[in-house]
Amino acid sequence: MIAIVDYGVGNLRSVERALLRVGAKPKISSDKEDLQRANGVVLPGVGAFAPALEKLTAGNLGREVVELARKGKPLLGVCLGYQLLFEESSEHGRHEGLGLLRGKVDLVRSAAHLPVIGWCRLRQTDWAPLWAGIADGSYFYFVHSYTPAGSPDACGSTDTAPAAAAAKLNVMGTQFHPEKSGPDGLRVYANFLNLCGEG
């Protein structure tokens, strides 16, 4: 079972449908016992960093996610859920993140218009299990105004996202939405499923 963390700010159903399409058994839940039983955890998210983090940390759900990741459980952050994995964000002030990935989330400064919406070509800057079977230079779908400004853990970049994807051991994430990115996006979820031992 793959747990999709329900903390009130995610596009839960589209992530669930994508996971179902690649053969997963997803469960949308805010129950810590479900997260503990799961073979892997997906942290989605849409919106602003601080309110999302506040909802995630209510009832120590954020702490549970961190503890499970530190014990080695595969964790995939998507869009805002990905940003929450970093050390801090400058969105509407300084806010500490979960600290599972190194770096800071900041306003996109290289785009002509914000938010960045649409398909962007992604360069695979380092090998990561998420890229198995995906060609370097493939296109993925983005919707964001903030993004990690850079990270030693980055494994992919675009012109407007220096750390469009990152991976550090069992913790990984994407600024883009795999569930909206066609066959290559589904492949990202399938690769995560393999890491969870469910592929």
Rosetta silent file (secondary structure, phi, psi, omega in degrees, C-alpha in Angstrom):
SEQUENCE: MIAIVDYGVGNLRSVERALLRVGAKPKISSDKEDLQRANGVVLPGVGAFAPALEKLTAGNLGREVVELARKGKPLLGVCLGYQLLFEESSEHGRHEGLGLLRGKVDLVRSAAHLPVIGWCRLRQTDWAPLWAGIADGSYFYFVHSYTPAGSPDACGSTDTAPAAAAAKLNVMGTQFHPEKSGPDGLRVYANFLNLCGEG
SCORE:     score description
SCORE:     0.000 S_00000001
   1 L     0.000  138.434  175.808    0.000    0.000    0.000 S_00000001
   2 E  -109.032  122.385 -179.619    1.164    3.534   -0.839 S_00000001
   3 E   -88.503  129.053  171.977   -0.080    6.230    1.548 S_00000001
   4 E  -102.873  116.993 -172.616   -1.010    9.634    0.108 S_00000001
   5 E   -71.531  120.891  179.148   -0.807   12.120    2.966 S_00000001
   6 L  -100.397  101.271  177.327   -4.075   13.982    3.422 S_00000001
   7 L  -124.586   19.887  170.707   -3.384   17.243    5.238 S_00000001
   8 L    90.545    3.737 -177.251   -5.945   19.393    3.474 S_00000001
   9 L  -135.537   23.468 -175.666   -3.885   21.028    0.719 S_00000001
  10 L  -114.405  159.278  171.660   -3.245   18.374   -1.906 S_00000001
  11 L   -88.665   70.111 -167.446   -4.566   17.358   -5.302 S_00000001
  12 H   -63.897  -45.086 -173.214   -5.204   13.970   -3.750 S_00000001
  13 H   -68.441  -36.396  179.205   -7.519   12.361   -6.277 S_00000001
  14 H   -69.344  -35.793  175.334   -5.351   13.037   -9.321 S_00000001
  15 H   -66.807  -42.019  178.821   -2.325   11.551   -7.519 S_00000001
  16 H   -60.008  -46.128 -179.321   -4.447    8.584   -6.467 S_00000001
  17 H   -61.943  -41.243  179.485   -5.636    7.990  -10.053 S_00000001
  18 H   -63.846  -42.671  178.763   -2.065    8.154  -11.392 S_00000001
  19 H   -65.124  -39.133  176.388   -0.859    5.637   -8.811 S_00000001
  20 H   -60.785  -38.931 -178.223   -3.752    3.319   -9.636 S_00000001
  21 H   -65.275  -27.288  179.523   -2.786    3.487  -13.319 S_00000001
  22 L   -98.238   11.949  172.693    0.720    2.203  -12.581 S_00000001
  23 L    93.967    9.896  179.952   -0.551   -0.672  -10.455 S_00000001
  24 L   -79.921  165.474  171.069   -0.269    0.782   -6.956 S_00000001
  25 L  -114.613   80.424 -175.061   -2.704    0.294   -4.106 S_00000001
  26 E   -79.661  151.118  174.110   -2.950    3.905   -2.889 S_00000001
  27 E  -138.097  119.833  176.287   -4.732    5.028    0.241 S_00000001
  28 E   -79.327  123.600 -173.641   -5.474    8.676    1.002 S_00000001
  29 E  -159.618  151.250  169.559   -5.050    9.097    4.735 S_00000001
  30 L  -115.497   12.265 -178.754   -4.051   11.334    7.632 S_00000001
  31 L   -85.543  122.034 -178.189   -3.856    8.335    9.993 S_00000001
  32 H   -59.574  -33.862  179.884   -0.329    7.795   11.329 S_00000001
  33 H   -66.560  -34.989  175.049   -0.909    4.049   11.495 S_00000001
  34 H   -64.136  -42.352  178.983   -1.665    3.991    7.756 S_00000001
  35 H   -63.562  -39.339  179.643    1.589    5.852    7.088 S_00000001
  36 H   -67.040  -36.818 -178.658    3.477    3.391    9.264 S_00000001
  37 H   -77.785  -22.793 -174.550    1.960    0.372    7.495 S_00000001
  38 L   -66.521  151.346  174.339    2.533    1.780    4.002 S_00000001
  39 L   -81.010  -17.645  177.959    5.429    0.637    1.839 S_00000001
  40 E  -162.226  160.956 -175.832    5.899    4.213    0.676 S_00000001
  41 E  -129.138  133.259  174.047    4.501    7.694    1.266 S_00000001
  42 E  -111.589  128.548  178.544    3.541   10.420   -1.226 S_00000001
  43 E  -110.641   98.126  178.567    3.312   14.003    0.050 S_00000001
  44 L   -85.115 -173.689  176.751    1.326   16.107   -2.447 S_00000001
  45 L   168.395  141.688  175.447    0.468   19.775   -2.077 S_00000001
  46 L  -141.483  135.412  178.127   -1.011   22.856   -3.714 S_00000001
  47 L   124.477 -149.428 -175.859   -0.947   26.398   -2.342 S_00000001
  48 L  -101.692  151.138 -172.168    1.383   28.416   -0.114 S_00000001
  49 H   -60.655  -54.800 -172.046    4.224   27.045    2.005 S_00000001
  50 H   -63.238  -49.434  178.309    3.396   28.390    5.489 S_00000001
  51 H   -62.105  -36.507  179.263   -0.307   27.430    5.674 S_00000001
  52 H   -65.278  -43.581 -179.990    0.492   24.015    4.215 S_00000001
  53 H   -64.571  -38.316  178.685    3.251   23.418    6.739 S_00000001
  54 H   -61.916  -41.965  178.785    0.959   24.507    9.563 S_00000001
  55 H   -68.587  -38.959 -178.954   -1.670   21.980    8.472 S_00000001
  56 H   -66.166  -37.268 -176.827    0.930   19.263    8.004 S_00000001
  57 H   -83.511  -10.806  176.540    2.429   19.792   11.451 S_00000001
  58 H   -63.385  132.781 -178.526   -0.960   19.838   13.177 S_00000001
  59 H    69.005   17.784  177.609   -1.267   16.678   15.218 S_00000001
  60 H    62.983   23.242  178.641    2.435   15.951   14.600 S_00000001
  61 H   -64.938  -38.798  177.174    1.711   14.533   11.135 S_00000001
  62 H   -62.847  -40.849  178.026    4.774   16.305    9.761 S_00000001
  63 H   -62.239  -38.796  178.536    6.943   14.809   12.485 S_00000001
  64 H   -62.760  -43.489  178.526    5.612   11.360   11.604 S_00000001
  65 H   -60.337  -44.959  179.989    6.547   11.859    7.947 S_00000001
  66 H   -62.880  -45.846 -178.186   10.058   12.939    8.956 S_00000001
  67 H   -63.295  -42.107  178.878   10.547   10.015   11.338 S_00000001
  68 H   -64.353  -41.278  178.254    9.390    7.482    8.757 S_00000001
  69 H   -63.318  -41.645 -179.652   11.702    8.976    6.134 S_00000001
  70 H   -68.719  -21.001  175.497   14.643    8.872    8.544 S_00000001
  71 L   -85.716   -3.625  174.894   13.909    5.198    9.185 S_00000001
  72 L   105.768    3.964  179.642   14.260    4.550    5.462 S_00000001
  73 L   -72.245  131.395  178.289   10.674    4.529    4.185 S_00000001
  74 L   -59.457  132.554 -178.117   10.492    5.806    0.572 S_00000001
  75 E  -132.232  128.692  178.129    9.004    9.314    0.475 S_00000001
  76 E  -122.007  118.685  174.619    8.013   11.255   -2.645 S_00000001
  77 E   -96.908  140.481 -178.384    7.090   14.950   -2.445 S_00000001
  78 E  -126.486  127.771  177.561    5.153   16.535   -5.322 S_00000001
  79 L    56.113 -116.708  179.475    4.957   20.286   -6.091 S_00000001
  80 H   -63.413  -34.375  175.802    4.305   22.069   -2.770 S_00000001
  81 H   -60.504  -34.332  174.453    4.773   18.739   -0.989 S_00000001
  82 H   -66.075  -46.602 -179.503    8.246   18.656   -2.536 S_00000001
  83 H   -59.513  -36.510 -178.552    9.017   22.193   -1.332 S_00000001
  84 L   -64.501  -19.407 -179.348    8.033   21.254    2.230 S_00000001
  85 L   -74.291  -13.984 -175.403   10.837   18.674    2.287 S_00000001
  86 L   -84.893  176.057 -173.665   13.489   21.429    2.175 S_00000001
  87 L   -72.646  -36.705 -179.106   15.122   23.316    5.035 S_00000001
  88 E  -162.054  166.267  176.494   13.308   26.610    4.586 S_00000001
  89 E  -136.251  148.634  176.893   11.195   28.839    2.350 S_00000001
  90 L  -101.796    9.932 -178.330   11.093   32.592    1.786 S_00000001
  91 L   -70.054  113.730 -178.980    7.463   32.594    0.623 S_00000001
  92 L    56.195   49.206 -178.538    5.692   35.372    2.604 S_00000001
  93 L   105.245  176.661  179.897    8.507   35.488    5.188 S_00000001
  94 L   -91.604  130.341 -179.208   11.006   32.918    6.394 S_00000001
  95 E  -137.384  133.647  177.066    9.593   29.523    7.321 S_00000001
  96 E   -76.912  138.781  176.193   11.384   26.338    8.324 S_00000001
  97 L   -98.112 -162.796 -177.043   10.571   23.218    6.338 S_00000001
  98 L   -78.177  -18.547  173.378   10.906   19.548    7.214 S_00000001
  99 L    73.693   21.718  178.970   14.653   19.567    6.504 S_00000001
 100 L   -86.249  -22.908  174.020   14.831   16.223    4.689 S_00000001
 101 L  -121.095  148.644 -175.991   16.386   17.795    1.580 S_00000001
 102 L   -88.164  133.944  177.344   19.082   20.465    1.592 S_00000001
 103 L   133.666  177.693 -175.383   18.345   23.926    0.259 S_00000001
 104 E  -126.566  138.064  176.690   15.966   26.855    0.342 S_00000001
 105 E   -87.097  130.782 -176.357   12.723   27.484   -1.534 S_00000001
 106 E  -141.800  167.436  178.698   12.640   30.933   -3.142 S_00000001
 107 E   -63.674  138.266  175.221   10.698   32.973   -5.702 S_00000001
 108 L   -65.943  125.864 -176.591   11.377   32.045   -9.326 S_00000001
 109 L  -113.669   -2.513 -174.933   13.477   34.878  -10.756 S_00000001
 110 L  -108.587   12.076 -179.607   14.224   33.568  -14.253 S_00000001
 111 L  -105.984  146.290  178.525   10.685   33.506  -15.679 S_00000001
 112 L   -70.535  -31.445 -179.024    9.067   36.215  -17.759 S_00000001
 113 L  -139.634  148.253  175.326    5.730   35.616  -16.025 S_00000001
 114 L  -122.328  144.832   -1.280    4.587   34.022  -12.778 S_00000001
 115 L   -73.613  160.507  170.385    3.330   31.535  -12.045 S_00000001
 116 E   -73.158  119.150  179.856    5.260   29.236  -14.349 S_00000001
 117 E  -132.070  125.078  174.500    2.535   27.164  -15.997 S_00000001
 118 E   130.353 -167.805 -174.484    3.049   24.547  -18.668 S_00000001
 119 E   -86.275  130.755  178.746    5.483   22.037  -20.091 S_00000001
 120 E  -128.430  142.732  178.981    9.189   22.496  -19.412 S_00000001
 121 E   -78.588  127.321 -176.070   12.141   20.490  -20.678 S_00000001
 122 L  -106.368  128.963  175.580   13.947   18.821  -17.790 S_00000001
 123 E   -94.711  127.022  176.418   17.672   18.129  -17.753 S_00000001
 124 E   -80.643  102.743 -174.247   18.715   15.138  -15.673 S_00000001
 125 L   -87.271  -12.001  176.134   21.655   16.626  -13.777 S_00000001
 126 L  -157.193  155.176  178.555   22.359   13.502  -11.732 S_00000001
 127 L   -70.451  142.109  173.906   21.259    9.904  -11.788 S_00000001
 128 L  -151.748  148.798  179.254   18.235    9.053   -9.667 S_00000001
 129 H   -56.857  -27.141  179.614   15.921    6.026   -9.525 S_00000001
 130 H   -62.029  -24.227 -174.688   13.044    8.282  -10.589 S_00000001
 131 H   -88.722   -0.274 -178.140   14.638    8.632  -14.054 S_00000001
 132 L   -55.427  124.083  177.964   14.685    4.914  -14.935 S_00000001
 133 L    77.482    7.961 -179.463   13.334    4.558  -18.477 S_00000001
 134 L  -114.749  125.529 -177.753   12.925    8.324  -18.943 S_00000001
 135 L   -70.869  142.030  172.814   15.021   10.122  -21.562 S_00000001
 136 L   -61.401  136.887 -178.855   17.065   13.144  -20.570 S_00000001
 137 L    90.857    8.035  176.937   15.358   16.259  -21.907 S_00000001
 138 L   -68.892  159.137 -178.148   11.828   14.942  -21.474 S_00000001
 139 E  -101.497  140.365  178.358    9.038   17.432  -20.820 S_00000001
 140 E  -133.601  158.975 -173.542    7.029   17.662  -17.598 S_00000001
 141 E   -96.555  125.667 -176.143    4.119   19.847  -16.500 S_00000001
 142 E  -118.359  147.120  167.945    4.791   22.631  -13.966 S_00000001
 143 E  -145.199  101.449 -177.135    2.619   25.110  -12.042 S_00000001
 144 E  -165.229  151.983  172.094    4.670   27.165   -9.566 S_00000001
 145 L  -113.858  -23.720  176.745    5.922   30.584   -8.499 S_00000001
 146 E  -116.485  154.034 -178.931    8.360   29.321   -5.862 S_00000001
 147 E  -162.855  155.504  173.653   10.889   26.540   -6.210 S_00000001
 148 E   -55.790  127.885 -174.978   14.053   25.268   -4.515 S_00000001
 149 L   -74.046  -10.190 -178.516   16.739   27.771   -5.516 S_00000001
 150 L   155.894  156.039 -178.390   19.324   25.017   -5.728 S_00000001
 151 L  -163.076  140.612  172.247   20.310   21.957   -3.762 S_00000001
 152 L   -63.018  -16.899 -178.943   23.190   19.500   -3.392 S_00000001
 153 L   -93.214   -0.316 -176.211   20.459   16.864   -3.646 S_00000001
 154 E   -63.192  142.620  175.852   19.141   18.091   -7.026 S_00000001
 155 E  -130.927    3.098  177.582   18.916   15.544   -9.823 S_00000001
 156 E  -157.692  150.755 -179.427   17.006   17.569  -12.413 S_00000001
 157 E  -147.092  156.445  170.561   16.674   21.176  -13.557 S_00000001
 158 E  -130.576  178.536  179.866   14.787   23.422  -15.949 S_00000001
 159 L   -63.471  -25.928 -177.928   15.328   27.035  -16.992 S_00000001
 160 L  -113.443    5.154  179.986   13.003   28.186  -14.191 S_00000001
 161 E  -144.898   94.185 -177.941   13.704   25.496  -11.573 S_00000001
 162 E   -59.986  -28.749  175.589   17.363   24.839  -10.690 S_00000001
 163 E  -124.186   67.106 -178.034   16.247   21.914   -8.524 S_00000001
 164 E   -67.376  -18.516  174.173   13.216   20.722  -10.458 S_00000001
 165 E  -153.032  152.989  179.688   13.733   17.328   -8.855 S_00000001
 166 E  -148.418  154.510  177.936   15.882   16.043   -6.016 S_00000001
 167 E  -150.269  133.050  176.026   16.756   12.742   -4.414 S_00000001
 168 E  -140.856  101.393 -175.639   18.642   11.854   -1.247 S_00000001
 169 L    56.746 -116.629 -176.444   18.602    8.155   -0.436 S_00000001
 170 L   -90.115   -1.070 -178.729   14.927    7.256    0.150 S_00000001
 171 E  -105.701  127.937 -177.686   13.670   10.870    0.057 S_00000001
 172 E  -152.012  166.982  179.793   12.874   12.389   -3.323 S_00000001
 173 E  -171.985  167.386 -179.612   10.557   14.833   -4.984 S_00000001
 174 E  -135.946  137.712  172.514    9.574   16.804   -8.052 S_00000001
 175 L   -72.044  -30.647  178.134    8.527   20.406   -8.564 S_00000001
 176 L   -78.720  168.077  178.636    6.513   19.245  -11.563 S_00000001
 177 L   -99.327  102.809  178.033    3.278   17.259  -11.381 S_00000001
 178 H   -58.497  -35.008 -176.937    3.934   13.682  -12.559 S_00000001
 179 H   -69.273  -11.993  178.217    0.181   13.003  -12.596 S_00000001
 180 H  -112.867   10.135 -170.328   -0.251   15.753  -15.226 S_00000001
 181 L  -111.169   26.935  173.417    2.857   14.892  -17.254 S_00000001
 182 H    65.877 -155.564 -175.556    1.681   12.091  -19.530 S_00000001
 183 H   -58.928  -38.624  179.479    3.522    8.769  -19.926 S_00000001
 184 H   -67.453  -35.546  176.363    6.825   10.061  -18.509 S_00000001
 185 H   -65.077  -42.599  176.913    5.032   11.361  -15.431 S_00000001
 186 H   -63.311  -34.008  178.256    3.373    8.002  -14.909 S_00000001
 187 H   -64.254  -36.433  176.061    6.797    6.417  -15.300 S_00000001
 188 H   -58.557  -45.934  178.818    8.047    8.565  -12.385 S_00000001
 189 H   -65.971  -39.364  178.382    5.289    7.109  -10.213 S_00000001
 190 H   -62.938  -39.956  178.159    6.026    3.593  -11.482 S_00000001
 191 H   -65.262  -38.840  176.021    9.694    4.038  -10.611 S_00000001
 192 H   -63.782  -40.472  178.744    8.729    5.199   -7.122 S_00000001
 193 H   -59.819  -40.575  177.093    6.489    2.154   -6.821 S_00000001
 194 H   -60.813  -40.803  179.233    9.471   -0.065   -7.672 S_00000001
 195 H   -63.799  -28.294 -179.078   11.478    1.586   -4.908 S_00000001
 196 L   -84.560   -3.068 -179.321    8.660    0.740   -2.494 S_00000001
 197 L    79.839   19.108 -178.560    8.813   -2.918   -3.505 S_00000001
 198 L  -113.844    1.452 -176.263    5.396   -2.821   -5.148 S_00000001
 199 L   -79.903    0.000    0.000    6.381   -2.593   -8.813 S_00000001
